[in-house]
Amino acid sequence: MWGPWGDRRPGWVLAGLAAASAAVAAVAWRISDNETAEFVVGAVSMVSGVAAVWLAWAGLRGVNRAKPTAAAMADEIAVAVRRRWEAEVELRRVNDPYTIPVSWEPADAALVPDWSSLRRTAGSAGWPVPDRSRWAAGPGALAGSGDSIAEVLGRVPSGRLLILGEPGAGKTILAVRLVLDLLARRAPGGPVPVLVPLASWNPQREHLWSWLERRLCLDHSALRAHAPGARGTSWARALWDAGLFLPVLDGLDEITGPARSLAIAGLNEALRPGVGLVVTARTGPYRAAVGADDHGSGGVQLSGAAGIRLRPLDAGVVAHYLRAAAGGPARRALWGPVLASLADPAHPLGQTLTTPLMAGLARVVYGPRPGEPATGLPDPGELLGAGLDSRDAVERHLFDGFLPAVYRPHPDPAFRCPWRPADAERWLVFLAGHLEYRAGGTTDLAWWQLHSAAPRSLAGSGAGALAGVAGGILVGLLLGPVVGLWFGLLFGFTFGVPAVFMGVPNRPAQGLRWSPTRGGLVAGVVAGLAGGLTAGLVAGFSVGPVAGVGGGLGLGLAAGLGATLVGGLGPRLLEPAKAADPHTVLGLDRSAFRNIVLAFVLTGGAMGRLAGWLADGSAAESASGIMIQVTVGLAGGLVAGLAAGLVGGLAPGLAAGLPAGLACGLVGGLVPGSTYELVPGFAGGLAGGLAGGLAAGLAAGLSQTAWGRYTAARTWLALRTRLPWRLAGFLADAHQRRGVLRQAGASYQFRHAELQRHLAERAGPRA
């Protein structure tokens, strides 16, 4: 085996270098004297020697580098998973002052297979030899509390567990705790528990493993690399095939209603014998998905899975938790009347503060943050105020108080927020409404989809305005303000109109690719030659048929090739498995936009210089100058329209190119004193080419990358005070310091789906 190639390819390289050395030496000997031949042979030999040394070193390095095994990679991923969820626990302040304990009982028998079926499943073909001594005697033995969830999973014969509960019952935090507990007990080389939210899975379009592979690669970049010995197989799939993943799938209820039954069927189909599984879901939606009724009959169930249901928190547990988080004796005394009401199940507080979500919100709203004094905080007695006479009213009050609490000024400069609490709250309310009403009810806040919150014509009009201003200034500096003004209006119209109709990429770009099609090449050349021939025939009346036709064909061919060159340029869309975080993805897409614009500018400048050289003096002061320029303008409009059509659709490209070409010809022919001043040689051609390339590049960048439309939408929404000017920084702060958002690959999500829904209700569908 040889170094980085994994084969004997360097041997062929060395043989090729030796043959090349001999051939060069022979040629040098034949055409030169001995000294020249010796010099050439020596130089080639030196290059060959350096290459041979490098290849030998690479081979030795490849031999000495140990290839990681599946068990070693699993150990590496286990460390990354542990670090990630430990950081998440700290960010969510789960242990402040301690993890609120939850308890559970066996799930409704109508929702899970009977216990005897689980025992038979664990003893079926393909399953490992069972250790029956660890098995629980029945579902009743699964009841417990938060410090024994890993032990409960180990007592299920199949190693598969369904965790049910009401909204805010603590399912996600219990899943996080399960992952950390399993990692603490994990033996080297054993399965790695991986917690993944289910909200982004569409079982109608994607197999479970295809989706899960993408999600794992989002969270752990090491899993994207190819595993040794399996061409094209990622480490994620290799570990899955080796049975070294234990999926912990959170939020089955977050999948849209009609697809939940398909999701359960997809889970049953994808799981192989011996593979464990943990799934969390709300009790009501799961019951509806399996079709179970009160008589114990139902439809498809999660195969081989035992079930537990989280119980409401005990009033004493909540009271002790809130006292511990009060921040001192004086604050604990303020909680007295509130906590006294918890023991009454008929009281709104006794009905509300029975879930970890609501108890945690009460702690955040009325308790001090780390490093914050307990003075000057809201009085928890507000919970007993007028108007809070129902559970819904208390929940809305706590949700309303959450954002002002996490954004209130902090005495530590390191934790101070650069945004006013009222502004931050307004922006987050708008984003929640956008996700709920404009983005189809998704929980993923993806920056490249923000354009749907702005008018459709915004990007096109913005591109037209920018192209007009930039092109007008550039041409005006070289050819005068009058010509610059006309060119600005022309470019704004030419490239603003098609940008309105161009499609929007559904994924951000990670770079550029050049893949011109044969049809595009033929179309570009034919259109260019046709336009050039037409212009050359007309120009022939003034400069002679040979010069006119020759110059026109040359110019048309160059323009057609230039259109094909930039028309074959396109983005390499980012695969979800390669998305690391929102900021990285935004930077890649922004670079792709910049490079597209630069490619158009350079091509336009080169074509403009060629046009200036071919047209220099060819029709100056001619009586037919107006006719010539109108014809040339129309031909140029066809070529420009074709170039735009190759990028964003033929119809909008030609629709803008034809009138723009006519306008160009009329401007050149009718502007006083400028019969042929639009292209006065090199300067005019270069100015027009650069300006046209810039305008076309802006339109192409808007159609092929997401950054341009995102920037236009962000600017529009900031002007209307719907979002901050520094949106990326605001979202990062909401995730890293406020705990309002969480990161899911290249997207953000609200920390709680209930919080998103509540804020969306405040925004309303027309916000």
N, C-alpha and C positions, 0 to 999 in steps of 0.2 A: 504494500500500500504506500501511496505517495502523498504526503502532506495534505494540502488543502483540496486536492482534486479527488483523492480517494481512489485513484487508478494509476496506470502507468503513463499518463499523458506527458509528464515532463520528460520521459525518455524520448518520445517523439519530438519534443521541442529541442532537445540536445542534438538529436540526429539531424533535424532540420538546420540548426545553426552550423553544424559541421559541414553539411552539404553546401549551404550558402557561402561559407568561408572558402571552400574549394572553388566554387563557381566564380566568386568575386576575384579570387587570386588568379584564376585562369584568364579571365577577361582582362585584368590589369596587366598581366604578363604579355598578352597579345597586343594591347594598344599603347603600352607605355614602356619606359625603360625599366631596368631592374630596380632602381631606387624607388620609383613610384610603386612598383609591384610589392616591394618589401614593406613600404609604408602602409599600403592598403591591407595587405595580409596581416600585418601587426595590429592594425586598428581593429580589424574584424575579429582577430583572435582574442584581443583584450576584451572586447564586448562579449564574445562567447564565453570567455573564462569567468567574467563577472556574473553572467547569467547562470553558468553552471554552478558556481559557488552558492548563489542565492537559491537555486532550485534544490541543491543538496541540503542546505540549511532548512529550507521549508519542509523537505521530506523528513529530515530528522526531527523537526519540531512536531510534524504531524504524527510521527511514530511515538514520540514521547508523551504526546498529549493523550491522557486517558479519556475515553468516551464515557459520558455519564450514563449510568443505567437508569431504568425506570424507577427503581427504588430510591436512587440518589436524587433524581429530579423531584420525586414526590416529597422527599425530605425538604428540599429547597422551597417548594411551593408551600409546604406546611408552615415554614417559618414566615413566609410572606403573608399568608392568611392570618396567622396569629397576630403579627404586627398590625395588619390593617384593622382588624376588629378590636384590638386593644386601643388603637387610636380612636376608633369610632365610639367606643364606650366612654373614653375620656371626653371626646367632643360633645357627646350627648349628656354628659354629667350624670351618667347612669348610677355611678357610685357616690353621688352627692346627696345626702350624707352616706347612703348605702343603697344597694339594689333593693328596691321594694319587693318583698317576697310575694310570689303568686302561688296558688295551689290549683290542683286539677283533680278531676274524677274521670272515670271511664266515659267514653263517648256513647251516645245513643246507639243501641245495638242495631238499629235499622240503617245506620250509616256506614258500618264496617262489617267485614266478614266475621263469621263466628270463630271462636278461639280454636276449635278443632281444625278448621280449615287452615289457620296459620301454622299449626303444628305439622299438618300434612305438607303444606307448601315448603317449609324449611327442610323437610326430609325427602324432597323430590329429586329427580335426576338433575345433575348439574350444580346442585347446591353443595357447599362444603359440609364435611362431616359435622353434625351439630353437637354442641355441648348442652345436652338437655338439662344438666344440673343448674344452669343459669336461668332457665326459662321460668317465667311466672306461671303460677297454677291456673290463672284465668285473668280476664280483664279487670276484675276488681282489685287485683294486686298491683295495678299500675297507678293507683291513686298516690299522690305525693305532693311535694312542694318544690320550690325553685332550686334548692340545692341538690336535687337528686334526679334531674332530668336526664343526664347522661346514663345514669344507672337504669332508669326506666327503659331507655332505648335498648340497652344491653339485655334486658329481660324479655324483649319481644322476640319470639322465635325467628321471625323473618328479617328482623333488623329494619323494619319499615314502620313508620309512625306518622299518623295524621294528628295535627294539633289544631283544634277548633276553639273558637271563642268569639265573643261579641266585639264590636268595634272598640279599639283602645284597650282591650283586655290584656295586652302585653305579649302577644304572639311573637312579634318581631324580636323584642328584647330577649324573650325566652329562647328563640332560635339562635341569637347571638351567643347567649350564655351556653347553649348546647354545643356550639362550634368550639368555643374556648375550652369547655370542659373536655370534649373529645380530643382536642389537640394536646391538652395536658396529660391525658392518659394514653396517647398514641405511642405505639412502639415504632422504632425506626423501620422504614420501608412499608408501613401500613397505609391503609386508605386515608385520604385527606378529606375532611369535611369542608365543603365549599358552599357558602350561603349566597344565593342568587335570587333577586326579586323576579317574580313571574310576570309582572305587568307588561313587559315588552314582548312576550311570546304570543304569536298568533298561530294556534294549532291548525287553522284552516289552510295556512300557506307554508308552514315550515315544520319539519320533523323536530322532535324534542332535542335530539343530539346536535343537529345542525345549529339550532338556536343556542343551546348550552355551550357548545364549543366557542361560538362568537363571544358570548358573555364572559366566559372564563379568560379568553384572550384579551378582552377589554381590561379586565382587572389585573392580569398577570402577564406582562410582556414576554416573560421567558417561555410561556406556553406556545408562542407563535412560531418559534424556531422548529425546524424539521428534526424529527427524531432520527438517530442513526439506524441504518438498516431498513428504513421504510421510506422510499422515495415519495416526496410530496405529502407525507403524513406529519402533522404537527404533533408537538409533545402533548397537547391537550387530548388529541384523539388517542395517542399511544397510551397515555395513562388511563384513559377511559376503557380502552380495550383490555388493559391489564387489570381492570377492576380496582384501580387505586383512587377513585373518587367516590365520596359519599355525598350526593346532592342534597342540599337543604334548601328547598324551594319555598320562598316566602310569598304569600299573597295570592293564592289561587283565585280568590274572589275578585282580584283586580283585573282579571281577564274579562272581556265583555261577556255578558250573560249567555247568549246563544252558543258561545264557543267553549264554555266551561265543561260541558259534557264531553266535547271532543278532546279537551285538554286531559281529562281523566283517562279517556280511552287511549290517547297518545302516550301518557305516562305508562299505562299497562303494557302497551306494545313495545316501548323502547327499553324497558328494564329487563336485563338478562338475569338468569338465576344467580343468586348469591349477592346481588347488588343491593345495598341498603338504600333507604330513601326516607326523607322527612319532608312533609308538606304542611304548610299552615294555611288556614282559610277561616273566613267567618262562617259561623254555624248555619245561618239562614241561607246564604247563597250556595253553600255546599249541599245542603239538604235539597234545594231546588235542582241543583246540577245532577245529583244522582237519582232524582225522581222519587225519593223515599217519602212515604206517607206515614200517618200515625199508626197504621196497622202492621208496620214492619216490612211491608213489601216495597220494592223500589227497583231502579234500573242499575246501570253500571256503577260499580264501586271501585275504589282504589285497591288494586289487587294485592293481597297479602299484607295489608297494613292494619295494625291495631290503631285505636283512636283514643285520644283524651280530650276533654273539654275544660278550658280554663274557667275557674269559678270567680264570682265577684269577690273583691277584697273585703276582708272583715273590717268593721268600723274601728276596732282597736288597733289593727295593723296600720290603717291610714292615719289615725290620730297620733300614734307613736312616730310615724314617718314625718309628718308635718311639724311636730314639736322638735324633732331632731334637726330639721332644716330651717328652723325659725331664725337662728342667728343670735340667740341670747335670751336671758330670762325675761326681759321686758317684752320681746316679741312673742315669746311663748305664752305670756299672759294674755296677749291680744287674741291668740287663737282659742282661748278657753270657750267663749260662747259658741264659736263656730263648731268646734269639735264636739261640744255637748249635743249638737243637733244631728251628728252623724249616727248616733245610736237609734234614731227614730227612722225606720224604713219608709215612713210616709212623708217625711220631710224632703224637700227638693235636694238638699245637700246629701241626705242619706241615700238618695237615689242616684246622685251624680258622681260623688267621689268614691265610687266603687270599682273604678278601673285605674290601672297604672297611668294611662294617658291623662285622665282628668286630675288625678292626684299630683302627677308631675307638672301639669300646667299650673295648678294652685301653688306649688312650690316655686315655680319660676316667677309667677306674677307677684307673689307676696313675700318671697324669701330673698335674701341677699345672694349675690353672685360671689364667687371666690375673690377675695381682696376688696369687697365692697362693704362699707359700714351698714349696720342694720337700721340706722336712723334715716328718716326721710322717705321710707318706703310706703307703699299703699297699705292701708289698714285692712287686714283680712275680714274685719267686720262688714265690709262692703258686700260680702256674700250673703248676708242676712238682710240686705237692703230691700226697699220697695221695688216691686217689679220682678224680682227673682223668685217667682212663686211656682216654677215648674222646672223639670229637669232640662228641657230644651233651653229655657231662659238662662239657667246657670251655665250650661255648656257654651252658649253664645257669649256670655259674659267672660268666661275664661279664655275663649279663643280671641275675643276682642282685646283682651289685656295682654296676650302673649307677645305680640310684636312691640308695643310700647315698652314692655319690660326688657326685652333683649336688646333694644336700641336706646335705652335710657343712658344718660351720661355716666361714664365710669371714672372713678377718681384716679385710676392708674392710666398714665398717658399711653401706655402700650396697648390698652384695650379701648381707647376712645374711638368713637365712630365719626368719620368725616361727614356723615349725612344726618340731617335732622330726623328724629323719629317719625314725625308726621309725613315727611317726604318718603322715607323708606317704606312706611306702611302703605301709602298710596301706590307706590310702584309695585309692591308685591301683590296688592289687591288686583292691579291691572294684569300682572303676569298670570295670576291664578285664573282670572276670567278669560284670558287668552287661551290657556290650556284647555279650559273646560268648554268654551263655546266656539272658538275659532280653529283650534287644533284637533278637534274630534274627541275631546274628553281624555286625551292622553295625560300621563303623569310625567313624561319626559320633556324637559325644557331644553330644546335644542336651538342653539343660536342661529343655525342655518335655516330654520323654519320661521324665524321672526318676521320675515317679509309678509307673511299672511296677515299680520296685524296692521299693515299699512295699505294704502290704495294701490291697486295693480299698476296704474300708470305712473307711480312715483319713480320707479327705477328708470323707466324710459325717459321721462321728462328731466330727471336729474342727469342722466347720461347726455341728453341733448344739450342741456344748459352747460354742462362741464365741457363737452366737446366744442360747443360754440365759442365759449370764452377762451379756452386754450388755443383752439385753431385760429380764432380771430386775432388774439394777441401775437401769436407766432408769425402769422402772415403780415399783420400790420407792422411789425418791427422791420420786416424786410422790404415790403412793397408799399407801405403807406397805410394811413388809417382808413381811407375809404375802401380800399380793396380788402383790408382786414375785417372791416365791418361786414361787407358782403360775404366774405368767406365764413365769418362766424355764424351769420344767419343760415348760410347754406349747410354747414356741417351740423349745426344744431338740429336742423330739420332732417337732414339725410340720415343721421344715426340715432336720433331720438325716437323717430317713428318706429323703425323695426325693433328697437329694444323693448317697446311696449308689448309686442306680440311674441317675442322670443320666449321659449320655454324656460322653466326654472329647474335647475338641478336638484334632485332629491337627496343628494349627499354632497358633502364638501369635497374639494379636490386636494390631492396630496402632491401634485406635480403635473407635468405636461407630457404629452406623447405626440408624436408626429406620424400619422398613418393616412396619407392621402389615398384616395380611391382612384382606380383607373377611370371611372366615369367622371369624377371631379376633375382629373387632369385633362381629359378630352374636352369637357365642357369649358374649362378655363381657357384652354388654348384656342378652341374654335371661336368662343365669344371674343377673345382678345384679337384674333386675326380678322374676324368680321368687322369689329369696330375700327381696327386700324386701317383696314382696306377702305372702308367708307370714308374715314377722315382723310386718307391719302389721296383718294380720287378727287375729293373736293379741293384739297390743297394743291393738287396738280394743276389746276387752272392758273395758279399764281407762280409756282416754282417749277413747273414741268411735271409731266406724268411719271417719269422714272423716279425723280427725287421724291415726289409726293407719295407715290405708292410704296416705294422702298422705305421711306421714313415712317409711314403709317403702319406698314406691316411689322417693322421692327419694334415700334412703340407698342403696338397691339399685342405682339407675342410676349414682350417683356411684362406688360400688364397682366396678360392671362397667366403667365407662369407665376408672377407674384401673387395673384389671387389664389392660385392653386396651392402655393407654398403656405400661405397663412390659413387657407381654408382647411388644409389637412391637419392643422394644429388643434389639439383638443386636450381636455384635462384627463388625468388619471384619477378617477373617483376613488375616494378613500374607502377601503373595505372596513366594515365595522370591527373586524378583528384586529385592525391596526390602529384604532383610535385609543389614544392614551388618556387624554384629559381635554377639557374644552379649550384651554389656552394653546396647547400644542396644535390641535386641529385647526384652530383659527389662524395660527401663524402659517401653517402649510397652505391653507386655501388663499390667504392673502398673498403669499409668494407666487402662487400659480396665477393669480389675477395680474400681479405686477409683470410677470414674465410674458403673459399673453399680450399685454399692452406694449411691452418693449419690442416683442417680435413684430407686431404690426407697425410700430413706429420705424424700426430699422428697414423693414421691407418697403414701407411707403416712401421713406427718404431715398432709398436706392432707386426705386422706380421714378420718383420725381426728378432726381438728377439725370436719369436717362432721358426722361421726357424733355427736360430743359435742353439737353444736348441735341436731341433730334429736331426739336422745334425751333431752336435758336435762329432767328432771322428768316425762317422758312416762309413766313407769310407776313412779315412786318410791313406796315403801311399799304397793305393790299386792299384793293377796292372791295374784294369779296371777304374781307376779314371777319365781318359779322357772321356771314354764312359758314365760314370755316370753323369759327369758334363754337357756333351752335351745334354743328355736326360733331365736332370733337367732344363737346360737352355731353351730347347724347351717347356717343360711343363710350366715353368714360363712365357715364352713369350706368350703362349696361354692365360694364366690367365691375364697377363698384357694387352694383346690385347683386351680381353673381357672387362676388366675394362674401357679401353679407348673407346671401342665400345659402352658401355652403356652410355657414356657421349657424344661422338661426332660422332657416326655412326659406325656400325659394320665393314664395309669394311676397312676404314682407320685404325681402331684400330688393326684389325688382320694383315693388311698389314705391319704395323710397329712392331707388337708384335712377329710375326714369325721370321723375320730376326734378330730382336734384341735378341730373345731368343737363336737362333743359335750362334750369336756373343758372347753372355754371356757364353754359354757352351764352345765355342772354346777358349775364353780368359782364362777361368778357367782351362781348360785342357792343354793349350799349353804354357802359360806364364812360363818361366823356374823357377823352385823352388817353384811353387805355385800350386801344384797338387790339393790341396783342401784349399788353403789359402783365397779363396774368401769368405768363410763362416767359419772362425775359431772360432766357438762358438758364445758367446753373442756379443762380440765387432764387429765381421764381420757381423753378422746378423743385428745388430742394424744399423751399418753404411750403409749397402746396403738398408735396409728398409727405413731409413730416406731419403737417396738420391733418391731412386725410388719414394717415396711418394712426395718429393719436385718436382721432374720432372713431375710426373703425375698431381700434383696439379696445376702447372703452365699451363699445357696444358688444364686442365679442366676449370681453371679460365678464360683463354682466350676465350674458347668456350661458356661460360655461363654468363659472365659479359662483360660490354663494356669498363671498365676502362683499362684493359690490352692492348687492341687494340688501344684505344685512346692514351695511353702513348707511345706505339710503333710508332704510326703515328705522334704524336706531336714531338717526339724525331727526327724522320727521317726528318720531314719538318723543324725543327729548325736547324739541321745539314746542310740543303740545303739553309738556310737563308730565307725560305718561311714564317716562323712564328717565333715568339719570344719563348724563353725558358719558360718564365712565361706566358703562353697563358691565363690562367684563370684571372690573374691580369690585363693583357693587355685589355681583353674584358670588365672586370668590369670598368676599367678606361675609356674606350671608351664610356661606357654607362653612368657612374655616373658623369664624369667631362668634357668630350669632347662633349657630345651630338651627337655622330656619330651613336651609336646604341641605341636601346630601348629594354627593357626586355619584353618577352612574355612567362610567365610561366617559364619553365625550359630552354627556348631557348632565343637567342638574334635575333634581326632583325635590318637591317639598318634603320636609322631614316626615310629615304625617299626611296621608291621603285625606283624612278628615279636615285637616287645616286647609288644604287646597280647596276642598269643596266649600268650606265655610267662607273663605275669602272670595271664591267665585260667586257665591250668592250675593255677597256685598257688591261685587262689581256689576252683576247683572249682564244679560246677554247683549246689551247694546253699549256697554262701556267702551 
